[in-house]
């Protein structure tokens, strides 16, 4: 039983990394973790040279990573969110999996789980990830989201910048309440003179949000890991029963 985890977050020891690793650990399987920002997996160039062979011709780390995917019973894919979308690292990896779809759908029958961590768009990114993996014939065993640390907390001028993520996602600009202020009320206080995209005024109450401090989030990761373990074992048992010639 082998499960691999892939994180598309470029942040060192990120919340995305933590949750992907927690899911892996809970499977109690042979596992490997790969951080896409630490290797080189470029985007698909739409050359279509993979159609007949199901092998991408681009000479980068996807060559060996795709072999890891094919050897695995299940994969866990996690992404941080940027501009309401998956990270570029995650997107490139998903694009390159297209090489396994032609004619044979080589990833069909594998189990998968998704993790999306962000400020406001994590649900949308999680749904996109799930749909992309389903297109490869994989069964989504679990999907989870979590809130992360906004880059504006650690960049330096976050308390006085008018163009922070909470201002970008504010009701004044979007016309919608995306719940950012409520989600970060223990971490951030917006002062009365804060005006999105005009004048930044905030006070940081905490500078980092860690999923390790949120037991319900970690429990969900562990639950998904156990589900993966159960699904792989059940599949193996069913396969064994079908081969019985008693």
N, C-alpha and C positions, 0 to 999 in steps of 0.2 A: 504494500500500500504506500503510494508516494504522492505527496502534495507539494506543490511549489507556490510560493508567494511572490508577487511582483508589485513593487511600489513605484508609482510615478511621481511621488513627491520629491522635489529637489532639496528640501530642507533636511539637514542632518538630524537623525533621531526624531523624526517628525511624528505627529499623532497618527498619520497614515501608516507609517512604518510600524508603530506600536500595535495598532489594531490588526494589521495583516499578520504580524508575528504572533499575536495572541490567538488568532484563529488557527494558525498553523500548529501552535503548541497544543491546542485543545483537540486536534485530530488524533494525537498520539501516533502519528504515522511517521515515515521517513520524510523529512521536509528539507527544502532549500529556499532561501530568501534571496531575491535579487532586487537591487535598487537601480532603476533605469538611468538615473543621473550619474551613476558611477561606471556605466558601460556606454557603448556607442550603438544605439539603434535609431537609425535615421528614418524619415518618413517614406512612404511608398512613392515611387516616381511614375507610377501608372504605365510602365513599359510593357506589361502583360506577358513578360517572358516566363512567368511562373505557371501559365495556364496548363501546359502539358505535363510538367514535371512536379508541380506543387512545391517547387523550391524557388525561393527568392534569389535572384542573381546578385543583389547588392552585397558587397564584401564587407560586412561589419559584424557586430556581435550577435545579431539576430540569427546568424547561421547556427551557433551553438545553443542560443537561448530557445530557438524553435524546437531543437531536439529535446531539450528539457521539457518543453510543453508537451510534446508528443509522448514522452515517456511517463508523464504524470497521469494519475487517475483523476486528479482534481487540481484546479488552479484558483488562487485567490488574487484578485487584481484590485489594487487600491489607487486612488488618485486624490490629490489636493485639487482645489478649484481655482481657476484664474479667469477673470472676466466672464463669469457665468458658464465656464466650460471646463472640461478635463484639462490637465496639464499637457503641454506639448509632448512631453516624454511618454505619457500614457497614450495619447492620440497616435503617435508614431508606432508604438507597439501594436495597438489594435489594427491600424492600417496594414501593417506587415503580416498580420495573421490571415489577411485576405488570401495570401498565397496557398493556404491550406484548404481553401473552400472549393476550388475548381474541380468539377467532375466527381470527385471522391468524397468531399466534405470530411477531411481527415480528423478534424477535432470533434466530430459527432460522438455523443455518448459520454463525453467527459463531464464531470461535475464542476461547478464554478460558484464562487461567491464574490461579491463586490463590496468595496469600502469607498465611501466618498466623504471627504472632510473639507469643510469650507465655512464661509461666513453666512451666505444666503442662498447659494445655488447648489448645495450638496445633494438635495433630493433629485433635482433635474439631472445632475451629472451621474448619480447612481443609476437612474433609469436608463440613461444613454449607455452606460457601461453594460448593464444587464441585457439590453437589446442587442448590443454589438456581439456579446458572447453567445446569445441565443442564435444569432444569425450564423454562427459557426457550429450550430448543432449541440451546444452545451446545455446542460440542465442547471438552472440557477437554484442552488440549494438555499442560499441566504443572501440578503442584501442589507447593508447597514450604513447609516450616515452619522456624522458627529460634527460638532462645532470645533473649529480650530483656532489658532492664534492669528488674528489679522496681522499682516505684514506691517501695518501702520503702528502696531504696538512696539515694534522693535527697530524701526527705521531711523528714529531720532527725533524728527520734528512733528511727530504724530499729534501731539496735544495742540499744536497751533496751525496745522495744515488744513486748508479749506477743502482739499480734494481727497480726503481719507475715504476708506471703503465705506464707513458708516454714513458719510455724507453722500457718497455716490449712490448708495442704496436707500437714501432717506425718502420719506413720503413726499417731501417738498419737490424732489427731482423726479421720482418715478411715478408719483401719483398713487402708489400702493404702499401699504404697511407690510414690509417684508420681514418684520420681527427682529431686525438686527439689534435695535436698542434694547428690547426686552431680553433677548438672548444673552446680551453682554452687560446687563445692568450691574452685575457684581464685579465687573472688570473695568467699566467705563462710565464716567459721568459727563454728559454733554451739558455744558454751561449755557446760561440764558442767552449770551451773545453769540452763540455758534450759529452761523448762517452757511448752509451748504454751498460750496463753490464761490463763496464771497469772503467769509471770515471763519477760520477754524478756532474753536475754543472748547477744549475738553480736558478732563482730569483722569489720568489712569489710576485705577484702584488696584489693579493687578496687571503685571506685564506679560504673563504667559498663561495660556489655558491648556492644561494637560488632561488628556482622557484618562490618565492613571488616577486622577483625583475624582473621577466620575464612575462610581461602582456600577451603575446601571448600564453604562456604555461598555465597560469591560466585560460585564456579564453577558451582554448580547454577542460580543465577539466570541466568547467561550461557547455560547449556545450554538452559534453557527459552525464552529469547529467540530462540536460533537455531532451535529447533523451531517456534516461531510463524512465523518468517520462511519456513522450509521449507514448512510447511503452507499458508500463504497463496500462495506461488509455485506450488505443485503444484495448488492449487484454480484459480488463474488459468489455468494451462496447460491443465488439463482442460476448463475452460469454453471456452477458445479453440479447442481441438481439436474440441469438440462443435459449434461454430458453423461449422466449416470446410465449405464447399460444393464442395470440389474434385471 
